[in-house]
Structures are given as structure tokens and as C-alpha cells.
Amino acid sequence: MKDIPQKAAGRLRIGIDVGGTFTDFVMADAETGRVALFKEPSTPDDPSRAPIEGLKKLLAREEMGPADVAGLMHGTTIGLNAIIQRRGAKIGLIVTKGYRDVLEIARCRMSSSFDLHAEKEVPLVPRARVIEINARFDRDGNLTQRPDAAELDRVAAELAGLDLDAAALMLINGYGDPEAEGRIADELTARLKTLPISSAAMIWPEIREYERTLVACLNAYIQPMMSDYFDRLGKGLAQIGVTAPLLVTASNGGSLSAASAVARPVETILSGPASGVMAAVRQAAQSGMESIITFDMGGTSSDMAVATEGTAGIATRTDIGGLPLVLPVVDVNAIGAGGGSIVWADAQGVLKVGPHSAGAHPGPVSYGQGGAEPAVTDCFIACGFIDPDNFGGGTMPLDADAARAALEDVAARIGMQGKDCAARLAQGALAVASAGMAGSLFRTMAERGLDPRDFVLLPFGGAGPTHANLLAEEIGITRILVPQAAGAYCAMGAAGADLRRDFVRSLRYEVTPETAAMAEATFTALQADGDAWLDAELPDLAERRAERSADMRYAGQAFELRVTLDEGADATAYAEAFHREHERIYGFRDTTAPVEIGTIRLAMIGAGLPLAPSTATGDGAPVRATRDIFHKGEWHAARIYDRAALGQGAILPGPSVVEQPETTTVILPGWAATVDAQGNLIIERTKA
Amino acid sequence: MNSHSTTAKALDPVLLEILGNKFASVTEEMCLTLQRTGRTLYVKETADFVCALAGLDGRFFAYPRSIGVSGFVGLECMPTIEAAIANFGALEPGDVILTNDPYLSKGLSTHLPDLHMIEPYFHEGKIVAYGWCFVHSSDVGGRVASSISPTNTEIYQEGLRIPPLKLMKRGKMTLEVKLFLDLNSRTPEANMGDVRAMLASLTTGRRRIEQMLGQHGPDQMTAAQDELMAYAAGKAEAVLRQIPEGRYSFSDYLDDDATSRIPVRLSVAVEIKNGKVHLDFTGTDPQVAAAMNIPSCGRPHAWLTLRMLALVQTLDRSAPLNAGLLRPLTITAPKGSLVNPEEPAATGVRHAAAIRVNDILNGAFGLALPDVLPAAASGTVIPIVMSEPKPSGGRMVQVIEPLIGGTGGRKGHDGIDGRDSGISNLANNPVESVEAELGVEVLHYGLRPDSSGAGQWRGGCGMELSFRVLTDGSHILARGMERMLFRPWGQAGGFPGSPGSLVVNEGCPRERRLGKIDVLEVEAGDIVTFRTPGAGGWGDPMKRDPFAVLRDVQAGFVTVDFARRIYGVALVDGALDEEATQALRAGAMANDGTDFGPERNNWDGIFATGQMDRLNAALIAMPLSRRQGRRREIFETVLADLPSSFPRTPASGPHLEAAIKRLETCLSTIEIEPESRLNPNGETS
């Protein structure tokens, strides 16, 4: 399929995030600054239906027409789910002779050293569908074994016999000359007509054969379904008359055109969590906060990410369903329990939370869908944090009595009895969950040499704002920012996403004036690729820029540091940038050792017009009701507020609860919230 | 043993879980601090370090789960602390103890490159806990670079021995100590970098413990240490009670001791009774004049108990990781044996023996719990190192790959191909990185089809690494080559895996088949091929699901011929012939029990279990100075007119009988020698 980028005259930017249960919409109106949220149940049998249906309803509700839509930003977990559940395409793999087991061996490590029953991950391509080809490069990128026509015919014939949907190609040292590997992929495709072949070196020319093979395999694995999905979505949009360009959010926090996403779907796998973090970073920046920890608490687990100086951390190694991904992605870490995590007691009578989850089905006991074991959400109810009658804006009443009964059963198993048994058990379970999350968070910060207490906590996701204050108390964080759209934050992030694509080349030079010039030439070539890409995606951009970095080390060192570099740097500047980074992390520099430059990286970014800042929607702080909440062994009378009714400057002393259809925010005793100009709740400690 | 009850109840069960999580998280933070600030390959890439928190008894009540060396939960800090206090006086805030000596630390350190540090954490003038960490440092002097060589015969050849001393006094580094350290290492700067990273990790631990004290108070903190250990002990006992009571014996061999061709025997009897377990290593060979001794000091040492820990963690994944898991365990490790050597035995490559200790514990527990434990894993970890001349002079030394094998089959599950986390869970090196840095072209890095032991659930495949050397005058080093003779055994009727091998220029006129190597000299164009053993299978191969056999054939792990002969599965044009399969299987003999393979059977034909137990009992009773010589004499006598290929090839009838007779003569002689009754037999804790 092909995008026709159009300069749309509309006023709306709409972010859409397709999740497992709900498809979220965020609509930002450039004329009024209004941000509207909408939820539509997802349609797993044909995921493209919910975005179309929801979009129709949202536009109708807001009294807007298809022509008002200026841009659609779309995120989806279809690819991620297919990988985790191993439901992707039937793919084959072609590798250099001698490397048939590249996926079987992986990096040799097991997930656990203690578990005698640990299994290894299921490879994306079974060994029977891995074909060896007589082709390889040497370490300098010279094609030392060139497959002749007969060899290509043989491999093509074997591929044809496997009845594949797609295939991946990885040649040893192919990163040294991606175009040469690409030509071999083309020659095979030419013999097979319809079989798409992902060349590992063309997609991601970075040294390390296993990781690069995986990038190509993941790409091939989800490509057919993503292509089909965007096809349907494009047709659906045309049917309802929406002609605005469709962008797809990417794992690196940016976005790309639907055509790019179909060519390289592997870049979109982790887009959902990445979008949420990017929205958080932008939101916090509007309120003048640059160091934040995001806290996304969903149904099955919680995630965190760190931003310093207004920039989200980027990781170049993440785990996807047990497989490592080396593409640059917004660094999001799982830190523990979600709303569906099970609360239970072990044989020794010790209270546990997770790792099992009730998920969305059957869900917590209070959902009344057959869940028998209490979950974290049931604890929120037993402590009075969530109003069971007003859950989801009243669309989904919960069974509080069943939740309490199930919690009392667990209480009996740990020897807890007497008054308020369910609430006390619930409070204990939430404390266990908080301690677990805090531990993971401390570890993540320790890895980066950061102290979490210097950061603002920014919660989102359905349960994030409900649990955030408990977590902040546990960590020692003194400030929390709860954005208005906290319940639909991935869609929010999509609505504001920039275009962004990462480019990479692996070199291995000792830094000298000559090699620095060569590295600079490679950067220039990558930047030209980046500019060409942006031109093809969306020509009308407010701003474009390139960020440069390189993996560098002292010669002979076994590990590299990622160093940020300026355009036009010479050998001295390269070396100095590395020495400085080494000094920052290890406390010394070694000016006598030669410095080597390895993989070089360039991120090409095209910024759209920024979203208008959000605003508070109400006036003052009208108290709707009061309700008792349980905290530190006692019941406290809490004021209940409607989020939409709050005005700028309103002050909400704890204990308070702020309700909105997508989420509930809890403000504990000893804390107070104020509503800022953007309508955010800023929760701060009032006493130590 | 401790008098704690088996379940934790005194502390609120909610607070116990919370504090358990927090303490474990502190240890992981310490590790991350160490890894982030450490300098050397060992820290950055292979993660050969770990940090933990010890209670007032010097045992670890909190240990990291997801980072660092996993096996040291059972180490004890108290002997080191006491030794330091005895020499240097009471501990004060800011003091940090350093040691690396296996004998003076009573097994806290197990070879000299491991630097161990302990810092007391104070609250209002009283010690509330100890922070601990260790790093495998690059070099502490000694005979060879990196300080480790299998052929070292005494610890004095292995580098600088650091007795427990105060590296830091009230927060200041002791200059005398630093100068000694610097002068006795080939890589003083890298070492000091790691030392500073260790100190940083101890500081992280101290700060986090102080923070926790603010939240929970000293009484809860110290109560939690005991309760967490008791909780883990309760978990371990609950698991042990699932195991049928009884005494289970198992023995296995290392191919040789690196200085002679005599195999090294390890033997254990596991006694399970009333939720307790006793490990009796009597029957294990005397310590060897090589570097593979395990300095346990007769304690339930980490290296001797790892498999028991893994068993508990496997059967109860919610068990906290701390020394309490070892409370229900006692041990007998005869003094002067391979598993409790006397000073000055060398210990540099003790992990080679530790792999085999894992195997015998696995075998013994497997007799008790046949459905839970797997057959033998491949049992070898070989860092293949290349040393090549640099154009600019000097030599470049680097690991090509750390080569391992697979894990054994177990009831219901095939073993894992090409991975084994049993003793260390190291990552491999990307071939492209290797080729970028060394003069080699890797021709094949993959699994070894047909190497796995057949079984109803087959063992994991071993691996093959084949490379062409590109530079004249290169050297290949490969310590830890094992199971080239004695195979990874099969269990419950499963077959053993194929042994490992090393060939240079295979299939060429210049072909050389080699055994263990010390240094192999090669020239440009030579092709070197290492093969690691396959792991043992579990259950009778004739009972394997024919479709699983078909899948293995399709994947290329098993040939059609092998499928027919070993699995009784008939395949015609890639499809299963069910009728012919039934016929093949109907006529087959049933397999059961442990299958050690022909080499071990040949060996046992002379050196039977009972004889070996008698021999080792007599040897261990002799004075240390006479043991080695006497042992060698006896084996030379018994093996005298057997072919040099024995036990790879069997002994013929008359030779066999003569050898058995000679062994009996030797045994009756040595058993009546007066000096064989002088020494007490081992010690118990």
C-alpha cells in the first residue's frame, strides 16, 4: 500500500491505541485546546474494526466531520501479542553455511540458574525451516563467498518447498555491506515471485549475528499480519471519508508512515508503552518538570521509565517474550504487580502478591466473571480507594462484598483475624506490592546511578493514579503529577508523536584524523538516508533534526559506552567526547590508550506542530461526597471529587479521592494536591 | 543445628514478605552498583561477582536472584570476621575486611583470584548486619597470567594469599595493604578499579540499610534476618519431606587429574530422614596434585550443596534465596579428599570438580526422585582461548567461545540443546565480534546432531565449534575439557550422551585427534574442531513418542537410521510407518536404570564401587605426604598390562581377571599397613 501525504486543513489530531480489551482515543483540537477521550471495546477477531467504529462515534459525539481530522496517530500491540503468543506468520530463515543453529544457541544463557526445570524460549523459526546458503563476508565486509546461480536456485527451490509466508536472510558479517546482502535477498525473491524476504543487514546493519538475525525474523514474523491490518484500516478510513495521513507510533517514541510500518513492522513492536512515556515527558515539560519516573499500572503488570533533562532514556537491548531486541526503544522496565495480580498465602502462611495474574478474564473477584482468587483491584475496593458503583464511570459496577469475602479467606490463611480483616489484609497486600515495585525501581535507578527521590512520579494507566501515592511513600518521592488523560495515555502519546527513525552502521576503527573523517562521512551518509526518509514520509514538518551517537571504548576494553557526538566532529572531538563520558561513569580517563569507535547511530527526527497545552476544565474544588478509606490501620474520611469539575488552583487536602471515568486518583493523609494551569493534579507531601 | 522452628510466625507474615523483598532488592542494587562501576571483563561481561547481606551469624539472609554468581548462597563470613578481629581488633564503622585465602577464610574464598570483602553495618554503635561482595579479579600474581592453571600443584603457585585483614580502617584505605596488592598483580590498575567498585557496592548496601532502619527500626530488622532464614529452612524441609526417606549413593569420575591419566572419583551418599538431609562424600578420591580441589574446610560449602539449593528452588519457586535453605543439611567431607583438601592444595580450577559434584548429587537425588531430576548434563565448560602474535609484537589473548553442552532429559521433557546453567550461566561471544578481533574464520558454530543421549525424553545436544586459523604461530588453550572419556549418563533407561572430542584438520591427511590439551600450537590454515558431549537421555528410547522422533529427524537432530536402530521408529519417505514401528518396538529389549556408557562399565569391571570405597578409605587414612605416591603406584600396578586405550576399549578376559586380582592384592596390603589407621576419618558439621 502507499500513503499519499496530504496537507490537511483539519483542526484535529487523533491518537488511537489498540489494546487487548479497549481501543483508546485521544482527540486534540488545535482551535480550542480541548482534549477529549473515548474508549471503544477492542475487536480481536478483526482489530481494524474498533478504530473505525470508535472514530465514527467519537467524531459524532464531538460534532466533527471527517474533514476536520488533520492527522491520525496510531499505536497497536498486534505485533507484540503475536510474538509473545507465537502466533505470527510461517517463516523460514536463510543463513550462512555453518550457522543453522544461530537461533537455537542464541546467547547460550538460560533464564534461571536455579530452576532445574527451566526451558529455553521457543525459536521463531524451527530448525527444519532454516536453510544454509554458501555465502559469507569477511570481517571487512568483502563478500568472500558469492553464491552462484546454481546455489541460489537450490536455496530458492528449498524455500519453495516449505510453503512459507515470509523469510529472513542473515549472512555472517553482512553488516559490513548491507547492499550486497540485500542484492542476494533480491535474487532469491526474484526466483520466488511472491515471498517477501527480510535482509537482516538491510534492516539493521549492526554487528552481532544472533541479535541481527532476530531483528529480521521478528520483522518477517509479523509483516504479513501488519500489512493485512493496515490494508483493512486504510480501506475503513476511506469508507468513513477520513483522508488525513495515517502515522504509526514506533518503539523509539516517534512515529512513521503506514507504508514504512508495513516495510519495517519490527520498529513498532513496543510502541504502546513508548508512546505513554513520551506523552508523560511532554506533559511534565509543560509543567516545568524535567526529571520524572513514569509509572504505568495496568491489568497484568506495572512498568516504569526514567526521563532526565526532559528526555526519555533509550535502551538498545530489551526483552520481547524472552527474545532480545537491539533496536533503540524507549527504555521501559516491568516492575511488578498490576491490578489483576493475585493475592495469596503460601504453605508457610506468608502473604504473596503475584506473579500470577487474573488478567482481564476472569479478572479480579469483584468483576463477578468467575475469578475466585482476590487481586490487587479487589484490595483497592476493600480499602475504599475505588468506588465499586462508579467504576469506569458507572459502566461496570463491581461486587465489593465478594472482594471482601475473598480477601478474608486469604487473611485466615495467614492467621489474621478480627475487625476490618479484609481491609487490613488488603492494606498488607498493597504494601507488599509497593515494596516489590520500589525494589525494582531502586534497582533500575541504581543501574543508572540515579536517586529516585530527586524525581517526580508521573502515573498513568488504569490503576497508576490509584497506587501512585502508596508507591511514592514507599520510595521517598515527594511529588506526583497526575495528568488529565492518565487513563488513556498511550493514545495521548500517539497524538503528539514526532516522526523518528534510527539508523546504524557498525565500524571498528581506532580514532585517528583519517578514521574520524571516515566516521563523519558515514554519519553524513546516514543523515542523507534520514532526510530522504523524512521527505518521503511527510514533507511539511515544523522542524527536523538528527541526533548522533557512537559506541566507543579504549582499545582492548571488553565493553563499550554510548557517547553523544556533535556534527562535524574531528578526531580530537571524538576522543574527548569518549574520555568525558568514561570519566563521568568510571571517574577517570586514560589519555594514553587508543580510543576505538564501533557502532555509530543516528536518530532522524521530524517534529510536527506541538499539541496545544491541556487546560483545567472546571472551577474550584467542589466536594461531591465523602467516603472512608483505609490507610495505616485506620479508616479516614476522604473527600470525593470529580476530576472534570476541578478548576485551576484548586487545593485538595489528603485524604481525598478524585474520580474520572478512566481512573481514580488517591491522595493519602499527609499529602495534598493542587490543580495546575494544565489541569494536572500535583500531589505533594505536606508533612514529613 | 539451630533451634528455630520450621515456620516463621513471630514476625507479622505481611512484614516478613515486605522485608524479604526489600533486603533482596538491596543486594541486587549492590550488584548493579558494582557492575556499573567495575572495570574488568569479569565484572562487565561474564558477571563473575556477587553481593549479599549477612546476619550477625555471618550467614547470608538476603541474596540476589537475577544478577551475579548464583551459587554462593551457602558461603560463611564468620571465620573471616573472627580472624580479622583476632589480628586487628574489634570492627569499627567504616572498616572493610578483605581476604582471598581459602584456608584462612575457611572456604569463603575458594581460589585466590576471588577477592572477598565484608563491611559491618552499624546502628547506634552496634552491628546490625554485614555487607559482603566478591569479584573474580584479573590477576593476583602466581605462576601464570590470570593466576589459574590446572597443573599448579600448590596454592603458593597460584598467587598472593591475602589473610583476612582490614583493607579499610574507619573509611580510609590501609596504604600498606594497597601497596602489597599493587605489587603482586600483573594488572594492578584494573584490580584497584574493581576494588573501588566493590567498596562502592558496600556503600550502597550501607546507605540502603540505613534508610530501611529509618522505616522499620533495628529490632524489626534483626528479627527479620532470623525469621527469613527460618522461613527458607521451613521451605527446604517441606521440600525434603516430599522425598522418600532413605540412603542414595552415586559416584562419577573426572576423566583424569590433568597430571596423569588416572581418573578422579567423586562419590556421595545422600541420606534423607525426617525433613533433613546428610551428604556423605566418603569414598571420594584423595586431594590431587593439581588445581581442581574444592576447599570446603569440611563445611556444607556452597560448591558441595548447590544442587540441593536448586532442587528446593525448583520444587518451591516462592522460596526466598538465603542460607536458611541449607539449615536442614549436614555434611561429611573427609579431610584430605578432593572435596576437603588440606593446605597447601591448589584450588584454582575447583569449578571443574564442582561440575562433577553437581552430577553426583543430581544422580543421588535422582534415585530418590526419579521423576523430578534430569539425567546428566553435558558436564563441561570450556573457555576456548586463542593467543595470537600481534603484528606490532607481543601477543593478543582472547576467548573465542566458552563452549558448553546441553542439559539432561527428564521425565516429560527433552533436555535443552546447547545450553546449561548448572554451574555458571555465561553468555557466549557473537562470532562476528570474535572475527573482528582475532585471526580466525569460524566455519561452524552449532549443535551436534546425534550427540544427545537417546531416551523417551532425549538429552540436549552438545555443540561443535570449528574454525580456521588465519595467523601463523597462534596458540589454542582450552582448560576444563571433560567427558571426553566418561560419558554424561542416561537415567531410567535413557542412553548416555556422546563424549567430547578435539580434532585438528579433520578429514585431511594432516588430521590429528587430540585429547585434553595444555597449549596447542597451530599455523595459518589449520582447522580446529571442538565437540562437546551430548547430555544423557531419560527413559527407554523405545517408548519415545514416534512423532517426537519424526520431528527430530525433520530438524536434523537424528538420522533415519538412528531412528530405526535406537528408537525403533520406521520412517518411509519422511512419514511415519506405524505398523513397522510397532513391529520394531515389539521385539526390542527393555532398558532401565542408569547407563554410564561402555567406558565407565569397562572401568568398573576392575575398579568396582566396593573396591574403590575400600581403596579411598585406606588412602585417606595415610599421611598426606604418602597418599599421592601410593595411589599412583597402585593404579600403575593394576593397569600394568592393560592396553593404553583402556577403559575406552575393554580389557580382554585373562587380562581383566589378572587386573582384578592385582587390585585385591594391593587393597589387602594397604589395609593392613599401620599408618593407614593413624588419621581420624574426616569431620562432620
Interface residues (C-beta under 8 A of the other chain):
Chain A: G98 Y99 R100 D101 E104 I105 A106 R107 C108 R109 M110 S112 S113 F114 D115 L116 H117 A118 E119 K120 P126 R127 A128 D138 R139 I172 N173 Y175 I207 R208 E209 Y210 E211 A345 D346 A347 Q348 G349 V350 L351 K352 I414 G415 M416 G428 A429 A431 V432 A435 G436 A438 G439 S440 F442 R443 A446 E447 R448 G449 G476 R508 A558 F559 I585 Y586 G587
Chain B: T7 A8 K9 P13 V14 L16 E17 I18 N21 K22 A24 S25 E28 E29 L32 T33 Q35 R36 T37 R39 T40 L41 K44 E45 S70 G71 G193 R196 T204 R208 Q211 Y231 G234 K235 A238 L309 A310 L311 Q313 T314 R317 S318 L321 V372 L373 P374 P402 I404 R410 H413 I416 D417 G418 R419 D420 S421 N425 L426 A427 N428 P430 V431 E432 S433 E435 A436 E441 V442 L443 H444 Y445 G446 L447 M463 S466 R551 Q554 A555 G556 F557
